[in-house]
């Protein structure tokens, strides 16, 4: 497992941004987007809208991935 986060580029509502995520979280995030049939940028924008002001986007994505896999049977 690569424990060092890497910068990943996203486009949220027409604006470029980046998040620092570990390879495993990024892969899981992409997998979830594929399962949902949602473009990764659209899923990131949804997470961005839903997160609280006290939570960064990278952390919100990690929590989203964690929640997804916790709900799996």
N, CA, C and O atoms as a Tripos MOL2 file, in Angstrom:
@<TRIPOS>MOLECULE
protein
  292   291    73     0     0
PROTEIN
NO_CHARGES

@<TRIPOS>ATOM
      1 N           0.8440   -1.1850    0.0000 N.3       1 UNK1
      2 CA          0.0000    0.0000    0.0000 C.3       1 UNK1
      3 C           0.8870    1.2450    0.0000 C.2       1 UNK1
      4 O           1.8090    1.3710    0.8060 O.2       1 UNK1
      5 N           0.5910    2.1460   -0.9090 N.am      2 UNK2
      6 CA          1.3110    3.4200   -0.9500 C.3       2 UNK2
      7 C           0.6610    4.3580    0.0600 C.2       2 UNK2
      8 O          -0.5000    4.7320   -0.1010 O.2       2 UNK2
      9 N           1.3920    4.7370    1.0850 N.am      3 UNK3
     10 CA          0.8130    5.5590    2.1450 C.3       3 UNK3
     11 C           0.9740    7.0510    1.9030 C.2       3 UNK3
     12 O           0.3980    7.8570    2.6330 O.2       3 UNK3
     13 N           1.7400    7.4300    0.9010 N.am      4 UNK4
     14 CA          1.9130    8.8620    0.6080 C.3       4 UNK4
     15 C           0.8300    9.3350   -0.3410 C.2       4 UNK4
     16 O           0.6460    8.7540   -1.4100 O.2       4 UNK4
     17 N           0.1110   10.3820    0.0360 N.am      5 UNK5
     18 CA         -0.9090   10.9150   -0.8760 C.3       5 UNK5
     19 C          -0.2610   11.5290   -2.1200 C.2       5 UNK5
     20 O           0.8490   12.0600   -2.0700 O.2       5 UNK5
     21 N          -0.9850   11.4390   -3.2290 N.am      6 UNK6
     22 CA         -0.5760   12.0760   -4.4810 C.3       6 UNK6
     23 C          -1.6430   13.0860   -4.8660 C.2       6 UNK6
     24 O          -2.8290   12.8840   -4.6040 O.2       6 UNK6
     25 N          -1.2110   14.1740   -5.4900 N.am      7 UNK7
     26 CA         -2.1790   15.1670   -5.9720 C.3       7 UNK7
     27 C          -2.9220   14.6070   -7.1750 C.2       7 UNK7
     28 O          -2.3230   14.0680   -8.1050 O.2       7 UNK7
     29 N          -4.2380   14.7490   -7.1310 N.am      8 UNK8
     30 CA         -5.1200   14.2970   -8.2160 C.3       8 UNK8
     31 C          -5.9270   15.4990   -8.6770 C.2       8 UNK8
     32 O          -6.4100   16.2780   -7.8550 O.2       8 UNK8
     33 N          -6.0740   15.6500   -9.9670 N.am      9 UNK9
     34 CA         -6.8150   16.7860  -10.5260 C.3       9 UNK9
     35 C          -8.2750   16.4180  -10.7470 C.2       9 UNK9
     36 O          -8.5930   15.3220  -11.2080 O.2       9 UNK9
     37 N          -9.1470   17.3480  -10.4100 N.am     10 UNK10
     38 CA        -10.5870   17.2110  -10.6090 C.3      10 UNK10
     39 C         -11.1330   18.5210  -11.1490 C.2      10 UNK10
     40 O         -10.5230   19.5780  -10.9860 O.2      10 UNK10
     41 N         -12.2810   18.4390  -11.7870 N.am     11 UNK11
     42 CA        -12.9910   19.6350  -12.2200 C.3      11 UNK11
     43 C         -14.3450   19.6350  -11.5350 C.2      11 UNK11
     44 O         -15.1620   18.7420  -11.7570 O.2      11 UNK11
     45 N         -14.5810   20.6380  -10.7030 N.am     12 UNK12
     46 CA        -15.8380   20.7530   -9.9630 C.3      12 UNK12
     47 C         -16.6020   21.9580  -10.4730 C.2      12 UNK12
     48 O         -16.1730   23.0990  -10.3000 O.2      12 UNK12
     49 N         -17.7280   21.6990  -11.0990 N.am     13 UNK13
     50 CA        -18.5810   22.7650  -11.6270 C.3      13 UNK13
     51 C         -17.7740   23.7620  -12.4740 C.2      13 UNK13
     52 O         -17.9110   24.9770  -12.3350 O.2      13 UNK13
     53 N         -16.9340   23.2090  -13.3490 N.am     14 UNK14
     54 CA        -16.1700   24.0380  -14.2770 C.3      14 UNK14
     55 C         -14.8700   24.6030  -13.7340 C.2      14 UNK14
     56 O         -14.1610   25.3000  -14.4600 O.2      14 UNK14
     57 N         -14.5360   24.3280  -12.4900 N.am     15 UNK15
     58 CA        -13.3070   24.8640  -11.8840 C.3      15 UNK15
     59 C         -12.3530   23.7220  -11.5560 C.2      15 UNK15
     60 O         -12.7400   22.7320  -10.9370 O.2      15 UNK15
     61 N         -11.0990   23.8750  -11.9800 N.am     16 UNK16
     62 CA        -10.0840   22.8660  -11.6890 C.3      16 UNK16
     63 C          -9.6540   22.9760  -10.2320 C.2      16 UNK16
     64 O          -9.4950   24.0700   -9.6900 O.2      16 UNK16
     65 N          -9.4720   21.8220   -9.6210 N.am     17 UNK17
     66 CA         -8.9660   21.7570   -8.2600 C.3      17 UNK17
     67 C          -8.1670   20.4720   -8.1290 C.2      17 UNK17
     68 O          -8.1620   19.6430   -9.0400 O.2      17 UNK17
     69 N          -7.5080   20.3080   -7.0260 N.am     18 UNK18
     70 CA         -6.7780   19.0620   -6.7990 C.3      18 UNK18
     71 C          -7.0010   18.6050   -5.3690 C.2      18 UNK18
     72 O          -7.2580   19.3990   -4.4640 O.2      18 UNK18
     73 N          -6.8940   17.2990   -5.2000 N.am     19 UNK19
     74 CA         -6.9730   16.6920   -3.8780 C.3      19 UNK19
     75 C          -5.7780   15.7670   -3.7310 C.2      19 UNK19
     76 O          -5.2930   15.2070   -4.7150 O.2      19 UNK19
     77 N          -5.3160   15.6100   -2.5340 N.am     20 UNK20
     78 CA         -4.2230   14.6850   -2.2600 C.3      20 UNK20
     79 C          -4.8090   13.4250   -1.6410 C.2      20 UNK20
     80 O          -5.3080   13.4380   -0.5160 O.2      20 UNK20
     81 N          -4.7380   12.3330   -2.4040 N.am     21 UNK21
     82 CA         -5.2700   11.0540   -1.9480 C.3      21 UNK21
     83 C          -4.2550    9.9430   -2.1800 C.2      21 UNK21
     84 O          -3.4890    9.9760   -3.1430 O.2      21 UNK21
     85 N          -4.2580    8.9690   -1.2930 N.am     22 UNK22
     86 CA         -3.4410    7.7880   -1.4550 C.3      22 UNK22
     87 C          -3.9760    6.9710   -2.6360 C.2      22 UNK22
     88 O          -5.1550    7.0640   -2.9780 O.2      22 UNK22
     89 N          -3.1000    6.1690   -3.2560 N.am     23 UNK23
     90 CA         -3.4990    5.3620   -4.4100 C.3      23 UNK23
     91 C          -4.7190    4.4910   -4.1130 C.2      23 UNK23
     92 O          -5.6270    4.3960   -4.9390 O.2      23 UNK23
     93 N          -4.7460    3.8580   -2.9460 N.am     24 UNK24
     94 CA         -5.8660    2.9650   -2.6210 C.3      24 UNK24
     95 C          -7.1880    3.7130   -2.5170 C.2      24 UNK24
     96 O          -8.2150    3.2130   -2.9760 O.2      24 UNK24
     97 N          -7.1810    4.8990   -1.9230 N.am     25 UNK25
     98 CA         -8.4150    5.6870   -1.8370 C.3      25 UNK25
     99 C          -8.8390    6.1650   -3.2240 C.2      25 UNK25
    100 O         -10.0250    6.1400   -3.5520 O.2      25 UNK25
    101 N          -7.8780    6.6010   -4.0390 N.am     26 UNK26
    102 CA         -8.2040    7.0610   -5.3890 C.3      26 UNK26
    103 C          -8.7960    5.9210   -6.2160 C.2      26 UNK26
    104 O          -9.7930    6.1100   -6.9130 O.2      26 UNK26
    105 N          -8.1900    4.7480   -6.1400 N.am     27 UNK27
    106 CA         -8.6980    3.5920   -6.8840 C.3      27 UNK27
    107 C         -10.1070    3.2170   -6.4290 C.2      27 UNK27
    108 O         -10.9770    2.9270   -7.2490 O.2      27 UNK27
    109 N         -10.3200    3.2270   -5.1250 N.am     28 UNK28
    110 CA        -11.6450    2.9080   -4.5940 C.3      28 UNK28
    111 C         -12.6740    3.9590   -5.0150 C.2      28 UNK28
    112 O         -13.8100    3.6180   -5.3450 O.2      28 UNK28
    113 N         -12.2870    5.2130   -5.0050 N.am     29 UNK29
    114 CA        -13.1810    6.2980   -5.4120 C.3      29 UNK29
    115 C         -13.5780    6.1300   -6.8790 C.2      29 UNK29
    116 O         -14.7490    6.2740   -7.2300 O.2      29 UNK29
    117 N         -12.5950    5.8250   -7.7360 N.am     30 UNK30
    118 CA        -12.8820    5.5990   -9.1600 C.3      30 UNK30
    119 C         -13.7940    4.3850   -9.3470 C.2      30 UNK30
    120 O         -14.6930    4.3990  -10.1870 O.2      30 UNK30
    121 N         -13.5540    3.3420   -8.5590 N.am     31 UNK31
    122 CA        -14.3760    2.1310   -8.6380 C.3      31 UNK31
    123 C         -15.8270    2.4420   -8.2700 C.2      31 UNK31
    124 O         -16.7500    1.9780   -8.9390 O.2      31 UNK31
    125 N         -16.0270    3.2130   -7.2230 N.am     32 UNK32
    126 CA        -17.3750    3.5810   -6.7910 C.3      32 UNK32
    127 C         -18.0640    4.4070   -7.8730 C.2      32 UNK32
    128 O         -19.2430    4.1960   -8.1580 O.2      32 UNK32
    129 N         -17.3420    5.3380   -8.4690 N.am     33 UNK33
    130 CA        -17.9150    6.1430   -9.5550 C.3      33 UNK33
    131 C         -18.3510    5.2390  -10.7070 C.2      33 UNK33
    132 O         -19.4230    5.4340  -11.2790 O.2      33 UNK33
    133 N         -17.5230    4.2540  -11.0470 N.am     34 UNK34
    134 CA        -17.8740    3.3120  -12.1130 C.3      34 UNK34
    135 C         -19.1140    2.5060  -11.7510 C.2      34 UNK34
    136 O         -20.0080    2.3330  -12.5790 O.2      34 UNK34
    137 N         -19.1710    2.0160  -10.5280 N.am     35 UNK35
    138 CA        -20.3290    1.2330  -10.0680 C.3      35 UNK35
    139 C         -21.6010    2.0620  -10.1700 C.2      35 UNK35
    140 O         -22.6390    1.5630  -10.6040 O.2      35 UNK35
    141 N         -21.5200    3.3160   -9.7740 N.am     36 UNK36
    142 CA        -22.6760    4.2120   -9.8020 C.3      36 UNK36
    143 C         -22.9810    4.7280  -11.2110 C.2      36 UNK36
    144 O         -24.0450    5.3000  -11.4440 O.2      36 UNK36
    145 N         -22.0560    4.5290  -12.1460 N.am     37 UNK37
    146 CA        -22.2290    5.0440  -13.4900 C.3      37 UNK37
    147 C         -22.1960    6.5640  -13.5270 C.2      37 UNK37
    148 O         -22.8610    7.1990  -14.3450 O.2      37 UNK37
    149 N         -21.4090    7.1300  -12.6250 N.am     38 UNK38
    150 CA        -21.2940    8.5820  -12.4860 C.3      38 UNK38
    151 C         -19.8670    9.0070  -12.8040 C.2      38 UNK38
    152 O         -18.9230    8.4000  -12.2970 O.2      38 UNK38
    153 N         -19.6850   10.0290  -13.6250 N.am     39 UNK39
    154 CA        -18.3210   10.5230  -13.8500 C.3      39 UNK39
    155 C         -17.6790   10.9350  -12.5220 C.2      39 UNK39
    156 O         -18.3480   11.4640  -11.6340 O.2      39 UNK39
    157 N         -16.3940   10.6860  -12.4040 N.am     40 UNK40
    158 CA        -15.7000   10.9570  -11.1440 C.3      40 UNK40
    159 C         -15.7910   12.4310  -10.7510 C.2      40 UNK40
    160 O         -15.8990   12.7450   -9.5660 O.2      40 UNK40
    161 N         -15.7480   13.3280  -11.7170 N.am     41 UNK41
    162 CA        -15.8710   14.7560  -11.4030 C.3      41 UNK41
    163 C         -17.2500   15.0920  -10.8580 C.2      41 UNK41
    164 O         -17.3710   15.9250   -9.9600 O.2      41 UNK41
    165 N         -18.2920   14.4570  -11.3870 N.am     42 UNK42
    166 CA        -19.6490   14.7000  -10.8930 C.3      42 UNK42
    167 C         -19.8020   14.1590   -9.4720 C.2      42 UNK42
    168 O         -20.4330   14.7930   -8.6270 O.2      42 UNK42
    169 N         -19.2270   12.9950   -9.2130 N.am     43 UNK43
    170 CA        -19.2990   12.4260   -7.8680 C.3      43 UNK43
    171 C         -18.5270   13.2990   -6.8810 C.2      43 UNK43
    172 O         -18.9890   13.5270   -5.7630 O.2      43 UNK43
    173 N         -17.3630   13.7850   -7.2860 N.am     44 UNK44
    174 CA        -16.5850   14.6820   -6.4200 C.3      44 UNK44
    175 C         -17.3520   15.9710   -6.1530 C.2      44 UNK44
    176 O         -17.3220   16.4870   -5.0360 O.2      44 UNK44
    177 N         -18.0410   16.4980   -7.1690 N.am     45 UNK45
    178 CA        -18.8300   17.7230   -6.9810 C.3      45 UNK45
    179 C         -19.9670   17.4920   -5.9910 C.2      45 UNK45
    180 O         -20.2720   18.3600   -5.1740 O.2      45 UNK45
    181 N         -20.5930   16.3150   -6.0690 N.am     46 UNK46
    182 CA        -21.6630   15.9790   -5.1270 C.3      46 UNK46
    183 C         -21.1250   15.9030   -3.6980 C.2      46 UNK46
    184 O         -21.7340   16.4330   -2.7690 O.2      46 UNK46
    185 N         -19.9810   15.2410   -3.5330 N.am     47 UNK47
    186 CA        -19.3590   15.1390   -2.2120 C.3      47 UNK47
    187 C         -18.9800   16.5270   -1.7090 C.2      47 UNK47
    188 O         -19.1550   16.8340   -0.5290 O.2      47 UNK47
    189 N         -18.4620   17.3630   -2.6030 N.am     48 UNK48
    190 CA        -18.0760   18.7230   -2.2430 C.3      48 UNK48
    191 C         -19.2820   19.5160   -1.7320 C.2      48 UNK48
    192 O         -19.1720   20.2470   -0.7470 O.2      48 UNK48
    193 N         -20.4230   19.3750   -2.3930 N.am     49 UNK49
    194 CA        -21.6310   20.0880   -1.9780 C.3      49 UNK49
    195 C         -22.1390   19.6010   -0.6290 C.2      49 UNK49
    196 O         -22.6660   20.3840    0.1600 O.2      49 UNK49
    197 N         -21.9790   18.3020   -0.3640 N.am     50 UNK50
    198 CA        -22.5250   17.6960    0.8470 C.3      50 UNK50
    199 C         -21.6270   17.8420    2.0790 C.2      50 UNK50
    200 O         -22.0880   17.6760    3.2080 O.2      50 UNK50
    201 N         -20.3590   18.1490    1.8620 N.am     51 UNK51
    202 CA        -19.4330   18.1860    3.0020 C.3      51 UNK51
    203 C         -19.6440   19.4460    3.8320 C.2      51 UNK51
    204 O         -20.1380   20.4590    3.3360 O.2      51 UNK51
    205 N         -19.2700   19.3660    5.0740 N.am     52 UNK52
    206 CA        -19.3560   20.5240    5.9520 C.3      52 UNK52
    207 C         -18.1720   21.4440    5.7520 C.2      52 UNK52
    208 O         -17.1620   21.0540    5.1650 O.2      52 UNK52
    209 N         -18.2940   22.6460    6.2310 N.am     53 UNK53
    210 CA        -17.2350   23.6420    6.0800 C.3      53 UNK53
    211 C         -15.9650   23.2420    6.8410 C.2      53 UNK53
    212 O         -14.8750   23.7200    6.5260 O.2      53 UNK53
    213 N         -16.1050   22.3750    7.8310 N.am     54 UNK54
    214 CA        -14.9500   21.9750    8.6460 C.3      54 UNK54
    215 C         -14.2390   20.7330    8.1020 C.2      54 UNK54
    216 O         -13.3390   20.2010    8.7510 O.2      54 UNK54
    217 N         -14.6400   20.2700    6.9150 N.am     55 UNK55
    218 CA        -14.0610   19.0610    6.3360 C.3      55 UNK55
    219 C         -13.5110   19.3810    4.9460 C.2      55 UNK55
    220 O         -14.2370   19.8900    4.0910 O.2      55 UNK55
    221 N         -12.2420   19.0860    4.7230 N.am     56 UNK56
    222 CA        -11.6470   19.2990    3.4120 C.3      56 UNK56
    223 C         -12.1620   18.2880    2.4000 C.2      56 UNK56
    224 O         -12.6990   17.2460    2.7760 O.2      56 UNK56
    225 N         -12.0010   18.5890    1.1330 N.am     57 UNK57
    226 CA        -12.5190   17.7100    0.0880 C.3      57 UNK57
    227 C         -11.8520   16.3400    0.1150 C.2      57 UNK57
    228 O         -12.5410   15.3280   -0.0080 O.2      57 UNK57
    229 N         -10.5480   16.2790    0.2710 N.am     58 UNK58
    230 CA         -9.8590   14.9810    0.3100 C.3      58 UNK58
    231 C         -10.3760   14.1370    1.4730 C.2      58 UNK58
    232 O         -10.6120   12.9400    1.3120 O.2      58 UNK58
    233 N         -10.5510   14.7450    2.6280 N.am     59 UNK59
    234 CA        -11.0880   14.0110    3.7800 C.3      59 UNK59
    235 C         -12.5150   13.5500    3.5160 C.2      59 UNK59
    236 O         -12.8910   12.4360    3.8810 O.2      59 UNK59
    237 N         -13.3020   14.4040    2.8850 N.am     60 UNK60
    238 CA        -14.6950   14.0450    2.5680 C.3      60 UNK60
    239 C         -14.7340   12.8620    1.6060 C.2      60 UNK60
    240 O         -15.5920   11.9890    1.7360 O.2      60 UNK60
    241 N         -13.8210   12.8250    0.6470 N.am     61 UNK61
    242 CA        -13.7700   11.6950   -0.2840 C.3      61 UNK61
    243 C         -13.3700   10.4260    0.4550 C.2      61 UNK61
    244 O         -13.9590    9.3690    0.2290 O.2      61 UNK61
    245 N         -12.3770   10.5160    1.3330 N.am     62 UNK62
    246 CA        -11.9740    9.3370    2.1180 C.3      62 UNK62
    247 C         -13.1420    8.8110    2.9530 C.2      62 UNK62
    248 O         -13.3740    7.6030    3.0100 O.2      62 UNK62
    249 N         -13.8740    9.7170    3.5990 N.am     63 UNK63
    250 CA        -15.0230    9.3020    4.4070 C.3      63 UNK63
    251 C         -16.1190    8.6900    3.5420 C.2      63 UNK63
    252 O         -16.7700    7.7310    3.9570 O.2      63 UNK63
    253 N         -16.3300    9.2330    2.3470 N.am     64 UNK64
    254 CA        -17.3060    8.6940    1.4100 C.3      64 UNK64
    255 C         -16.9330    7.2580    1.0270 C.2      64 UNK64
    256 O         -17.7820    6.3670    1.0320 O.2      64 UNK64
    257 N         -15.6560    7.0450    0.6950 N.am     65 UNK65
    258 CA        -15.1800    5.7030    0.3380 C.3      65 UNK65
    259 C         -15.3540    4.7560    1.5120 C.2      65 UNK65
    260 O         -15.8460    3.6400    1.3430 O.2      65 UNK65
    261 N         -14.9600    5.1840    2.6840 N.am     66 UNK66
    262 CA        -15.0990    4.3560    3.8850 C.3      66 UNK66
    263 C         -16.5490    3.9640    4.1170 C.2      66 UNK66
    264 O         -16.8500    2.7990    4.3730 O.2      66 UNK66
    265 N         -17.4420    4.9330    4.0280 N.am     67 UNK67
    266 CA        -18.8830    4.6790    4.2380 C.3      67 UNK67
    267 C         -19.4060    3.6890    3.1900 C.2      67 UNK67
    268 O         -20.1830    2.7920    3.5190 O.2      67 UNK67
    269 N         -18.9900    3.8460    1.9510 N.am     68 UNK68
    270 CA        -19.4280    2.9480    0.8860 C.3      68 UNK68
    271 C         -19.0710    1.4970    1.2270 C.2      68 UNK68
    272 O         -19.9110    0.6030    1.1210 O.2      68 UNK68
    273 N         -17.8420    1.2790    1.6300 N.am     69 UNK69
    274 CA        -17.4040   -0.0840    1.9120 C.3      69 UNK69
    275 C         -17.9140   -0.6160    3.2400 C.2      69 UNK69
    276 O         -18.0210   -1.8310    3.4090 O.2      69 UNK69
    277 N         -18.2230    0.2380    4.1640 N.am     70 UNK70
    278 CA        -18.8460   -0.2150    5.4190 C.3      70 UNK70
    279 C         -20.2530   -0.7360    5.1760 C.2      70 UNK70
    280 O         -20.7070   -1.6490    5.8660 O.2      70 UNK70
    281 N         -20.9440   -0.1640    4.2020 N.am     71 UNK71
    282 CA        -22.3250   -0.5720    3.8930 C.3      71 UNK71
    283 C         -22.3930   -1.8390    3.0760 C.2      71 UNK71
    284 O         -23.4560   -2.4540    2.9910 O.2      71 UNK71
    285 N         -21.2840   -2.2540    2.4660 N.am     72 UNK72
    286 CA        -21.2930   -3.4780    1.6480 C.3      72 UNK72
    287 C         -21.5240   -4.6880    2.5300 C.2      72 UNK72
    288 O         -20.9970   -4.7660    3.6400 O.2      72 UNK72
    289 N         -22.3280   -5.6500    2.0250 N.am     73 UNK73
    290 CA        -22.5690   -6.8650    2.8260 C.3      73 UNK73
    291 C         -21.3490   -7.7350    2.9440 C.2      73 UNK73
    292 O         -21.3990   -8.7850    3.5840 O.2      73 UNK73
@<TRIPOS>BOND
     1     1     2 1
     2     2     3 1
     3     3     4 2
     4     3     5 am
     5     5     6 1
     6     6     7 1
     7     7     8 2
     8     7     9 am
     9     9    10 1
    10    10    11 1
    11    11    12 2
    12    11    13 am
    13    13    14 1
    14    14    15 1
    15    15    16 2
    16    15    17 am
    17    17    18 1
    18    18    19 1
    19    19    20 2
    20    19    21 am
    21    21    22 1
    22    22    23 1
    23    23    24 2
    24    23    25 am
    25    25    26 1
    26    26    27 1
    27    27    28 2
    28    27    29 am
    29    29    30 1
    30    30    31 1
    31    31    32 2
    32    31    33 am
    33    33    34 1
    34    34    35 1
    35    35    36 2
    36    35    37 am
    37    37    38 1
    38    38    39 1
    39    39    40 2
    40    39    41 am
    41    41    42 1
    42    42    43 1
    43    43    44 2
    44    43    45 am
    45    45    46 1
    46    46    47 1
    47    47    48 2
    48    47    49 am
    49    49    50 1
    50    50    51 1
    51    51    52 2
    52    51    53 am
    53    53    54 1
    54    54    55 1
    55    55    56 2
    56    55    57 am
    57    57    58 1
    58    58    59 1
    59    59    60 2
    60    59    61 am
    61    61    62 1
    62    62    63 1
    63    63    64 2
    64    63    65 am
    65    65    66 1
    66    66    67 1
    67    67    68 2
    68    67    69 am
    69    69    70 1
    70    70    71 1
    71    71    72 2
    72    71    73 am
    73    73    74 1
    74    74    75 1
    75    75    76 2
    76    75    77 am
    77    77    78 1
    78    78    79 1
    79    79    80 2
    80    79    81 am
    81    81    82 1
    82    82    83 1
    83    83    84 2
    84    83    85 am
    85    85    86 1
    86    86    87 1
    87    87    88 2
    88    87    89 am
    89    89    90 1
    90    90    91 1
    91    91    92 2
    92    91    93 am
    93    93    94 1
    94    94    95 1
    95    95    96 2
    96    95    97 am
    97    97    98 1
    98    98    99 1
    99    99   100 2
   100    99   101 am
   101   101   102 1
   102   102   103 1
   103   103   104 2
   104   103   105 am
   105   105   106 1
   106   106   107 1
   107   107   108 2
   108   107   109 am
   109   109   110 1
   110   110   111 1
   111   111   112 2
   112   111   113 am
   113   113   114 1
   114   114   115 1
   115   115   116 2
   116   115   117 am
   117   117   118 1
   118   118   119 1
   119   119   120 2
   120   119   121 am
   121   121   122 1
   122   122   123 1
   123   123   124 2
   124   123   125 am
   125   125   126 1
   126   126   127 1
   127   127   128 2
   128   127   129 am
   129   129   130 1
   130   130   131 1
   131   131   132 2
   132   131   133 am
   133   133   134 1
   134   134   135 1
   135   135   136 2
   136   135   137 am
   137   137   138 1
   138   138   139 1
   139   139   140 2
   140   139   141 am
   141   141   142 1
   142   142   143 1
   143   143   144 2
   144   143   145 am
   145   145   146 1
   146   146   147 1
   147   147   148 2
   148   147   149 am
   149   149   150 1
   150   150   151 1
   151   151   152 2
   152   151   153 am
   153   153   154 1
   154   154   155 1
   155   155   156 2
   156   155   157 am
   157   157   158 1
   158   158   159 1
   159   159   160 2
   160   159   161 am
   161   161   162 1
   162   162   163 1
   163   163   164 2
   164   163   165 am
   165   165   166 1
   166   166   167 1
   167   167   168 2
   168   167   169 am
   169   169   170 1
   170   170   171 1
   171   171   172 2
   172   171   173 am
   173   173   174 1
   174   174   175 1
   175   175   176 2
   176   175   177 am
   177   177   178 1
   178   178   179 1
   179   179   180 2
   180   179   181 am
   181   181   182 1
   182   182   183 1
   183   183   184 2
   184   183   185 am
   185   185   186 1
   186   186   187 1
   187   187   188 2
   188   187   189 am
   189   189   190 1
   190   190   191 1
   191   191   192 2
   192   191   193 am
   193   193   194 1
   194   194   195 1
   195   195   196 2
   196   195   197 am
   197   197   198 1
   198   198   199 1
   199   199   200 2
   200   199   201 am
   201   201   202 1
   202   202   203 1
   203   203   204 2
   204   203   205 am
   205   205   206 1
   206   206   207 1
   207   207   208 2
   208   207   209 am
   209   209   210 1
   210   210   211 1
   211   211   212 2
   212   211   213 am
   213   213   214 1
   214   214   215 1
   215   215   216 2
   216   215   217 am
   217   217   218 1
   218   218   219 1
   219   219   220 2
   220   219   221 am
   221   221   222 1
   222   222   223 1
   223   223   224 2
   224   223   225 am
   225   225   226 1
   226   226   227 1
   227   227   228 2
   228   227   229 am
   229   229   230 1
   230   230   231 1
   231   231   232 2
   232   231   233 am
   233   233   234 1
   234   234   235 1
   235   235   236 2
   236   235   237 am
   237   237   238 1
   238   238   239 1
   239   239   240 2
   240   239   241 am
   241   241   242 1
   242   242   243 1
   243   243   244 2
   244   243   245 am
   245   245   246 1
   246   246   247 1
   247   247   248 2
   248   247   249 am
   249   249   250 1
   250   250   251 1
   251   251   252 2
   252   251   253 am
   253   253   254 1
   254   254   255 1
   255   255   256 2
   256   255   257 am
   257   257   258 1
   258   258   259 1
   259   259   260 2
   260   259   261 am
   261   261   262 1
   262   262   263 1
   263   263   264 2
   264   263   265 am
   265   265   266 1
   266   266   267 1
   267   267   268 2
   268   267   269 am
   269   269   270 1
   270   270   271 1
   271   271   272 2
   272   271   273 am
   273   273   274 1
   274   274   275 1
   275   275   276 2
   276   275   277 am
   277   277   278 1
   278   278   279 1
   279   279   280 2
   280   279   281 am
   281   281   282 1
   282   282   283 1
   283   283   284 2
   284   283   285 am
   285   285   286 1
   286   286   287 1
   287   287   288 2
   288   287   289 am
   289   289   290 1
   290   290   291 1
   291   291   292 2
@<TRIPOS>SUBSTRUCTURE
     1 UNK1         2 RESIDUE 1 A UNK
     2 UNK2         6 RESIDUE 1 A UNK
     3 UNK3        10 RESIDUE 1 A UNK
     4 UNK4        14 RESIDUE 1 A UNK
     5 UNK5        18 RESIDUE 1 A UNK
     6 UNK6        22 RESIDUE 1 A UNK
     7 UNK7        26 RESIDUE 1 A UNK
     8 UNK8        30 RESIDUE 1 A UNK
     9 UNK9        34 RESIDUE 1 A UNK
    10 UNK10       38 RESIDUE 1 A UNK
    11 UNK11       42 RESIDUE 1 A UNK
    12 UNK12       46 RESIDUE 1 A UNK
    13 UNK13       50 RESIDUE 1 A UNK
    14 UNK14       54 RESIDUE 1 A UNK
    15 UNK15       58 RESIDUE 1 A UNK
    16 UNK16       62 RESIDUE 1 A UNK
    17 UNK17       66 RESIDUE 1 A UNK
    18 UNK18       70 RESIDUE 1 A UNK
    19 UNK19       74 RESIDUE 1 A UNK
    20 UNK20       78 RESIDUE 1 A UNK
    21 UNK21       82 RESIDUE 1 A UNK
    22 UNK22       86 RESIDUE 1 A UNK
    23 UNK23       90 RESIDUE 1 A UNK
    24 UNK24       94 RESIDUE 1 A UNK
    25 UNK25       98 RESIDUE 1 A UNK
    26 UNK26      102 RESIDUE 1 A UNK
    27 UNK27      106 RESIDUE 1 A UNK
    28 UNK28      110 RESIDUE 1 A UNK
    29 UNK29      114 RESIDUE 1 A UNK
    30 UNK30      118 RESIDUE 1 A UNK
    31 UNK31      122 RESIDUE 1 A UNK
    32 UNK32      126 RESIDUE 1 A UNK
    33 UNK33      130 RESIDUE 1 A UNK
    34 UNK34      134 RESIDUE 1 A UNK
    35 UNK35      138 RESIDUE 1 A UNK
    36 UNK36      142 RESIDUE 1 A UNK
    37 UNK37      146 RESIDUE 1 A UNK
    38 UNK38      150 RESIDUE 1 A UNK
    39 UNK39      154 RESIDUE 1 A UNK
    40 UNK40      158 RESIDUE 1 A UNK
    41 UNK41      162 RESIDUE 1 A UNK
    42 UNK42      166 RESIDUE 1 A UNK
    43 UNK43      170 RESIDUE 1 A UNK
    44 UNK44      174 RESIDUE 1 A UNK
    45 UNK45      178 RESIDUE 1 A UNK
    46 UNK46      182 RESIDUE 1 A UNK
    47 UNK47      186 RESIDUE 1 A UNK
    48 UNK48      190 RESIDUE 1 A UNK
    49 UNK49      194 RESIDUE 1 A UNK
    50 UNK50      198 RESIDUE 1 A UNK
    51 UNK51      202 RESIDUE 1 A UNK
    52 UNK52      206 RESIDUE 1 A UNK
    53 UNK53      210 RESIDUE 1 A UNK
    54 UNK54      214 RESIDUE 1 A UNK
    55 UNK55      218 RESIDUE 1 A UNK
    56 UNK56      222 RESIDUE 1 A UNK
    57 UNK57      226 RESIDUE 1 A UNK
    58 UNK58      230 RESIDUE 1 A UNK
    59 UNK59      234 RESIDUE 1 A UNK
    60 UNK60      238 RESIDUE 1 A UNK
    61 UNK61      242 RESIDUE 1 A UNK
    62 UNK62      246 RESIDUE 1 A UNK
    63 UNK63      250 RESIDUE 1 A UNK
    64 UNK64      254 RESIDUE 1 A UNK
    65 UNK65      258 RESIDUE 1 A UNK
    66 UNK66      262 RESIDUE 1 A UNK
    67 UNK67      266 RESIDUE 1 A UNK
    68 UNK68      270 RESIDUE 1 A UNK
    69 UNK69      274 RESIDUE 1 A UNK
    70 UNK70      278 RESIDUE 1 A UNK
    71 UNK71      282 RESIDUE 1 A UNK
    72 UNK72      286 RESIDUE 1 A UNK
    73 UNK73      290 RESIDUE 1 A UNK
